[in-house]
């Protein structure tokens, strides 16, 4: 059997080399099919990942906060009268004076930072403010943060347009402005900006940098200062924290971990999927579309490969008849053409992967049209190993199946009928 297999391999090699043009055309069919798949999946995946990063870059994996309960249906009067013979009514009930602060926030942050699943924990205090720069006055959001932890959380250093995020720690009353907000205020590095809180407190801050997330609703209103500066502006003590933003090593565990944190610390913990439900649905739809388009492309390429292999075997019917007349059995015929199919498939798939890689690389290096809102310099393209492995396996299996089906028919050919014409 080993000798016959060696003979079959030699015959398959002779078939492939005897008609090089036909072999090359069959191989090119596989090459272009796999190359277009790699190009399409790389570009679409890169585009999806870019949009996902843009939409979710400003959102922590888990946000922990004190959810204030505004249910005043139960009153002291109603609780004190247990019988049903009296009618208790309270008009114009005064709302409770409830603070949104997280008690022992620093203790919780220290505890969470020791969790192996957590990358960073950023204590935060956010307030609405009025930005004043000469005659210009704008409403916006001021976030007091520990800039080191916040940079780990949202990669702020990679989103800086001017200045450095670390300058916030070394500058007294420094502020980082969103690029859109800085443009509206006509504020540049070193300029002084006056901020007024809803309580009427006013402070002056020096611009030490501008950042850009690529989301207008953030870049036009958000700014960062040190946590202590916001506490001072709001007239709060240095333990007043309203949010704990958490960055995880694997954001997919956020829904499960958020429930665990709620039960442990008795504060509301909101995962990124819940906070961005519409964005999550949009990302899922785009991923499904990417999969469908790529699968369709591969199926079309598979039919093309099948046709090529069928034509190749059809053109070799006389060779098959001669081989059977010389004593080769049906399994030998199948083995010969399967060897040819796999050879064409592997070589075509490998060359397709290489061609697809260079096409993707070419698109990756194309300069992206300048845009003041998006922080991107080239077209987003990914180079994931799993895509290349899938392309190699698909190209090999497709040609194997495309060669197996016609070869099974060829194995049943009556050599007498073929030789008689």
C-alpha positions as CSV (number, residue, x, y, z in Angstrom):
1,X,0.0,0.0,0.0
2,X,2.9,2.3,0.8
3,X,4.4,1.7,-2.7
4,X,1.1,2.3,-4.3
5,X,0.7,5.6,-2.3
6,X,4.2,6.7,-3.4
7,X,3.2,5.9,-7.0
8,X,0.0,7.8,-6.6
9,X,1.8,10.8,-5.3
10,X,4.2,10.7,-8.2
11,X,1.3,10.6,-10.7
12,X,-0.4,13.5,-8.9
13,X,2.8,15.5,-9.1
14,X,3.1,14.7,-12.8
15,X,-0.5,15.8,-13.4
16,X,0.2,19.1,-11.7
17,X,3.4,19.9,-13.5
18,X,2.3,18.6,-16.9
19,X,-0.4,21.3,-17.3
20,X,1.2,24.2,-15.3
21,X,-1.2,26.8,-16.7
22,X,-4.3,24.8,-15.6
23,X,-2.7,24.2,-12.2
24,X,-1.8,27.9,-11.8
25,X,-5.4,29.0,-12.7
26,X,-6.8,26.6,-10.1
27,X,-4.3,27.8,-7.5
28,X,-5.1,31.5,-8.3
29,X,-8.8,30.8,-7.7
30,X,-8.0,29.7,-4.2
31,X,-5.4,32.6,-3.8
32,X,-7.8,35.4,-4.7
33,X,-10.7,33.9,-2.7
34,X,-8.6,33.7,0.5
35,X,-6.9,37.0,-0.2
36,X,-10.2,38.9,-0.5
37,X,-11.5,37.2,2.7
38,X,-8.4,38.3,4.6
39,X,-8.7,41.8,3.2
40,X,-12.4,42.1,4.0
41,X,-12.3,40.6,7.5
42,X,-9.2,42.6,8.5
43,X,-10.6,45.9,7.4
44,X,-14.1,45.3,8.8
45,X,-12.8,44.0,12.1
46,X,-10.5,47.0,12.4
47,X,-13.3,49.4,11.7
48,X,-15.5,47.6,14.3
49,X,-12.8,47.7,16.9
50,X,-12.1,51.4,16.2
51,X,-15.8,52.3,16.6
52,X,-16.0,50.2,19.8
53,X,-13.0,51.8,21.3
54,X,-14.3,55.3,20.4
55,X,-17.7,54.7,21.8
56,X,-16.6,52.9,25.0
57,X,-13.2,54.6,25.6
58,X,-14.7,57.0,28.1
59,X,-16.8,54.4,29.9
60,X,-15.4,52.3,32.8
61,X,-15.9,48.6,32.8
62,X,-17.8,49.0,36.1
63,X,-19.0,52.2,37.7
64,X,-19.9,52.1,41.5
65,X,-22.0,54.9,42.9
66,X,-24.5,55.7,45.6
67,X,-27.9,55.5,43.9
68,X,-30.1,58.0,45.8
69,X,-33.6,56.6,46.5
70,X,-36.3,59.2,45.9
71,X,-39.2,57.0,47.0
72,X,-41.0,59.0,49.7
73,X,-44.2,56.9,49.7
74,X,-43.5,55.9,53.4
75,X,-43.7,58.7,56.0
76,X,-43.1,58.8,59.8
77,X,-46.9,59.6,60.3
78,X,-48.0,56.6,58.3
79,X,-45.5,54.3,60.1
80,X,-46.7,55.5,63.6
81,X,-50.4,54.7,62.9
82,X,-50.8,51.0,62.6
83,X,-54.6,50.9,62.8
84,X,-57.0,51.5,60.0
85,X,-59.4,53.8,61.9
86,X,-57.3,56.9,61.2
87,X,-56.5,58.6,57.9
88,X,-53.0,59.9,57.8
89,X,-52.1,62.5,55.1
90,X,-48.8,64.5,54.7
91,X,-48.7,67.4,52.2
92,X,-45.6,68.9,50.7
93,X,-43.2,66.4,52.2
94,X,-39.7,67.8,52.3
95,X,-37.2,65.8,50.4
96,X,-34.5,64.0,52.4
97,X,-31.1,65.6,52.6
98,X,-29.3,62.7,51.1
99,X,-25.7,63.0,49.9
100,X,-24.4,61.1,46.9
101,X,-21.0,60.3,48.5
102,X,-19.7,56.8,48.9
103,X,-18.7,56.3,52.5
104,X,-15.2,54.8,53.0
105,X,-14.6,55.2,49.3
106,X,-10.8,55.1,49.7
107,X,-11.1,51.9,51.7
108,X,-13.2,50.3,49.0
109,X,-10.8,51.5,46.3
110,X,-7.8,50.0,48.2
111,X,-9.7,46.7,48.6
112,X,-10.6,46.6,44.9
113,X,-7.0,47.4,43.8
114,X,-5.9,44.1,45.4
115,X,-8.3,42.1,43.3
116,X,-6.4,40.2,40.6
117,X,-9.2,40.9,38.1
118,X,-8.9,44.6,38.4
119,X,-6.3,46.8,36.6
120,X,-7.2,50.2,38.0
121,X,-9.7,51.9,40.4
122,X,-10.3,55.6,39.9
123,X,-12.1,57.6,42.7
124,X,-14.0,60.4,41.1
125,X,-16.1,63.5,41.9
126,X,-18.2,65.0,39.1
127,X,-20.0,68.3,39.1
128,X,-21.7,70.6,36.6
129,X,-19.9,73.9,36.1
130,X,-19.9,77.1,34.1
131,X,-16.7,77.8,32.1
132,X,-15.9,81.5,31.9
133,X,-13.2,82.9,29.6
134,X,-13.8,86.6,29.1
135,X,-17.3,87.1,27.6
136,X,-17.6,83.4,26.8
137,X,-19.6,81.3,29.3
138,X,-20.4,77.6,28.7
139,X,-22.1,74.9,30.7
140,X,-20.2,71.7,31.1
141,X,-18.9,68.8,33.3
142,X,-15.9,68.9,35.6
143,X,-14.4,65.7,36.8
144,X,-12.0,65.5,39.7
145,X,-9.7,62.5,39.4
146,X,-6.5,60.9,40.4
147,X,-4.9,61.4,37.0
148,X,-2.6,58.3,37.2
149,X,-5.6,56.0,37.8
150,X,-7.8,57.8,35.3
151,X,-5.1,57.4,32.6
152,X,-5.1,53.7,33.2
153,X,-8.8,53.7,33.0
154,X,-9.4,55.5,29.7
155,X,-5.8,55.7,28.2
156,X,-5.9,59.5,28.6
157,X,-2.3,59.8,27.7
158,X,-3.0,58.4,24.2
159,X,-5.8,60.9,23.7
160,X,-3.9,64.1,24.5
161,X,-3.9,66.6,21.6
162,X,-1.7,69.2,23.4
163,X,0.3,69.0,26.7
164,X,0.7,65.9,28.9
165,X,-1.8,64.4,31.3
166,X,0.8,64.1,34.0
167,X,1.2,67.9,34.1
168,X,-2.0,68.0,36.0
169,X,-0.2,66.6,39.1
170,X,2.6,69.1,39.0
171,X,0.6,72.3,38.2
172,X,-1.3,74.1,41.0
173,X,-5.0,74.3,39.9
174,X,-4.3,72.8,36.5
175,X,-7.0,71.7,34.1
176,X,-7.3,69.4,31.1
177,X,-9.9,70.6,28.6
178,X,-11.7,68.6,25.9
179,X,-10.5,69.8,22.5
180,X,-14.0,71.0,21.4
181,X,-14.4,72.8,24.7
182,X,-11.0,74.5,24.4
183,X,-11.9,75.6,20.9
184,X,-15.2,77.2,22.1
185,X,-13.4,79.0,24.9
186,X,-10.5,79.9,22.6
187,X,-8.2,78.6,25.4
188,X,-4.7,77.4,24.8
189,X,-1.9,76.0,26.9
190,X,-1.1,78.4,29.8
191,X,-4.4,80.3,29.6
192,X,-6.5,80.9,32.7
193,X,-10.1,79.7,32.8
194,X,-12.6,80.6,35.5
195,X,-15.1,78.0,36.7
196,X,-18.2,78.5,38.7
197,X,-20.1,75.8,40.5
198,X,-23.9,75.5,41.0
199,X,-23.3,76.5,44.6
200,X,-21.8,79.8,43.5
201,X,-18.2,79.1,44.2
202,X,-15.6,80.3,41.7
203,X,-12.1,79.1,41.0
204,X,-9.4,79.9,38.4
205,X,-7.6,77.1,36.6
206,X,-4.6,77.0,34.3
207,X,-4.9,75.0,31.1
208,X,-2.1,72.3,31.0
209,X,-3.4,70.2,28.1
210,X,-6.3,69.3,25.8
211,X,-7.6,65.8,25.0
212,X,-9.9,64.3,22.4
213,X,-12.0,61.1,22.7
214,X,-13.6,61.6,19.3
215,X,-17.1,61.9,20.8
216,X,-18.5,65.4,20.5
217,X,-20.8,65.1,23.6
218,X,-17.6,64.6,25.7
219,X,-15.0,66.7,23.9
220,X,-17.3,69.7,24.0
221,X,-18.2,69.7,27.7
222,X,-15.7,67.6,29.8
223,X,-12.6,68.6,31.7
224,X,-10.3,67.1,34.3
225,X,-8.8,68.5,37.4
226,X,-7.3,67.0,40.5
227,X,-9.8,65.5,42.9
228,X,-8.9,67.9,45.7
229,X,-9.7,70.9,43.5
230,X,-13.2,69.8,42.8
231,X,-13.8,69.1,46.5
232,X,-12.6,72.6,47.2
233,X,-14.8,74.1,44.4
234,X,-17.9,72.3,45.8
235,X,-17.1,73.1,49.4
236,X,-16.7,69.4,50.4
237,X,-14.2,67.6,52.6
238,X,-11.4,65.4,51.2
239,X,-13.4,62.2,51.7
240,X,-16.3,63.3,49.5
241,X,-16.3,60.8,46.5
242,X,-19.3,60.1,44.3
243,X,-18.0,57.4,41.9
244,X,-15.5,54.6,41.8
245,X,-14.6,53.7,38.2
246,X,-13.1,50.3,37.7
247,X,-11.0,48.9,34.8
248,X,-10.9,45.1,34.4
249,X,-8.4,42.8,32.8
250,X,-11.4,41.1,31.0
251,X,-14.3,43.4,30.5
252,X,-16.6,40.5,29.6
253,X,-16.8,39.5,33.3
254,X,-18.1,43.0,34.2
255,X,-21.9,41.9,34.4
256,X,-21.1,39.1,36.8
257,X,-18.6,41.1,38.9
258,X,-20.9,44.1,39.2
259,X,-23.5,41.9,40.9
260,X,-20.8,40.6,43.2
261,X,-19.6,44.1,44.1
262,X,-23.2,45.3,44.8
263,X,-23.7,42.5,47.3
264,X,-20.4,43.1,48.9
265,X,-20.4,46.9,49.3
266,X,-24.1,47.7,49.1
267,X,-23.7,50.3,46.4
268,X,-25.0,50.3,42.9
269,X,-22.5,48.8,40.4
270,X,-23.2,49.3,36.8
271,X,-21.3,47.4,34.1
272,X,-20.3,48.9,30.8
273,X,-22.9,46.9,28.8
274,X,-25.8,48.3,30.8
275,X,-24.5,51.8,30.7
276,X,-24.1,51.6,26.9
277,X,-26.9,49.4,25.9
278,X,-27.5,51.0,22.5
279,X,-23.8,51.0,21.6
280,X,-23.5,47.4,22.6
281,X,-26.4,46.4,20.3
282,X,-24.8,48.4,17.5
283,X,-21.4,46.7,18.0
284,X,-23.1,43.2,18.0
285,X,-25.0,44.0,14.8
286,X,-21.8,45.1,13.0
287,X,-20.0,42.0,14.2
288,X,-22.8,39.8,12.8
289,X,-22.6,41.7,9.5
290,X,-18.9,41.2,9.3
291,X,-19.3,37.5,9.9
292,X,-22.1,37.2,7.3
293,X,-20.2,39.1,4.6
294,X,-17.0,37.2,5.2
295,X,-18.8,33.8,5.2
296,X,-20.6,34.7,2.0
297,X,-17.3,35.7,0.4
298,X,-15.8,32.3,1.4
299,X,-18.8,30.4,0.2
300,X,-18.7,32.1,-3.2
301,X,-14.9,31.4,-3.4
302,X,-15.7,27.8,-2.4
303,X,-18.0,27.3,-5.4
304,X,-15.4,28.8,-7.6
305,X,-12.8,26.4,-6.3
306,X,-15.3,23.5,-6.8
307,X,-15.9,24.4,-10.4
308,X,-12.2,24.7,-11.1
309,X,-11.5,21.3,-9.6
310,X,-14.4,19.7,-11.5
311,X,-13.2,21.1,-14.8
312,X,-9.7,19.9,-14.0
313,X,-10.8,16.3,-13.3
314,X,-13.2,16.5,-16.4
315,X,-10.2,17.3,-18.6
316,X,-8.3,14.3,-17.3
317,X,-10.9,11.6,-18.0
318,X,-8.7,10.0,-20.6
319,X,-5.8,9.9,-18.1
320,X,-8.2,8.3,-15.6
321,X,-9.2,5.7,-18.1
322,X,-5.6,4.8,-19.0
323,X,-4.8,4.5,-15.3
324,X,-7.7,2.2,-14.6
325,X,-6.8,0.1,-17.7
326,X,-3.4,-0.4,-16.2
327,X,-4.8,-1.8,-13.1
328,X,-5.3,1.2,-10.8
329,X,-8.4,0.8,-8.6
330,X,-11.1,3.4,-7.7
331,X,-9.5,4.3,-4.3
332,X,-6.2,4.9,-6.1
333,X,-7.9,7.3,-8.5
334,X,-9.5,9.1,-5.5
335,X,-6.2,9.3,-3.8
336,X,-4.4,10.8,-6.8
337,X,-6.9,13.6,-7.2
338,X,-7.2,14.3,-3.5
339,X,-3.4,14.7,-3.4
340,X,-3.7,17.2,-6.3
341,X,-6.6,19.0,-4.6
342,X,-4.9,19.4,-1.2
343,X,-1.7,20.5,-2.9
344,X,-3.5,23.2,-4.9
345,X,-5.5,24.2,-1.7
346,X,-2.5,24.5,0.6
347,X,-0.3,26.4,-1.9
348,X,-3.2,28.6,-3.0
349,X,-4.3,29.3,0.6
350,X,-0.7,30.2,1.7
351,X,-0.2,32.5,-1.2
352,X,-3.7,34.0,-0.6
353,X,-2.8,34.7,3.0
354,X,0.4,36.4,2.0
355,X,-1.3,38.4,-0.7
356,X,-4.2,39.3,1.6
357,X,-1.7,40.4,4.3
358,X,0.1,42.8,1.9
359,X,-3.2,44.2,0.7
360,X,-4.3,44.8,4.3
361,X,-0.9,46.3,5.0
362,X,-1.3,48.7,2.1
363,X,-4.7,49.9,3.3
364,X,-3.3,50.2,6.9
365,X,-0.7,52.7,5.6
366,X,-3.1,54.8,3.6
367,X,-3.4,58.2,5.4
368,X,-6.9,58.8,6.8
369,X,-8.5,62.1,5.7
370,X,-7.8,64.7,8.4
371,X,-10.7,65.1,10.8
372,X,-10.6,67.4,13.8
373,X,-13.0,65.1,15.7
374,X,-11.4,61.7,15.3
375,X,-8.0,60.8,16.7
376,X,-6.9,58.6,13.8
377,X,-4.1,58.9,11.3
378,X,-4.6,55.8,9.1
379,X,-7.3,53.4,8.2
380,X,-8.1,50.9,11.0
381,X,-7.0,47.4,10.0
382,X,-6.5,44.4,12.2
383,X,-4.0,41.5,11.8
384,X,-5.5,38.8,14.0
385,X,-3.8,35.3,13.8
386,X,-7.2,33.6,14.1
387,X,-8.3,35.1,10.8
388,X,-5.3,33.8,8.9
389,X,-5.6,30.3,10.5
390,X,-9.3,30.2,9.5
391,X,-8.4,31.2,6.0
392,X,-5.7,28.5,5.7
393,X,-8.0,25.8,7.1
394,X,-11.0,26.9,4.9
395,X,-8.8,27.0,1.8
396,X,-7.5,23.5,2.4
397,X,-10.8,21.9,3.4
398,X,-12.6,23.6,0.5
399,X,-10.2,22.2,-2.1
400,X,-10.3,18.8,-0.4
401,X,-14.0,18.6,-0.7
402,X,-14.0,20.2,-4.1
403,X,-11.6,17.5,-5.3
404,X,-13.2,14.6,-3.3
405,X,-16.7,14.8,-4.9
406,X,-15.6,14.8,-8.6
407,X,-12.8,12.2,-7.8
408,X,-15.5,9.8,-6.4
409,X,-17.3,10.1,-9.7
410,X,-14.1,9.7,-11.6
411,X,-13.3,6.5,-9.7
412,X,-16.5,4.9,-11.1
413,X,-15.7,5.8,-14.7
414,X,-15.7,2.8,-17.1
415,X,-12.3,3.0,-19.0
416,X,-13.7,1.2,-22.0
417,X,-16.4,3.9,-22.6
418,X,-13.9,6.7,-22.3
419,X,-11.3,5.1,-24.6
420,X,-13.9,4.4,-27.2
421,X,-14.8,8.1,-27.1
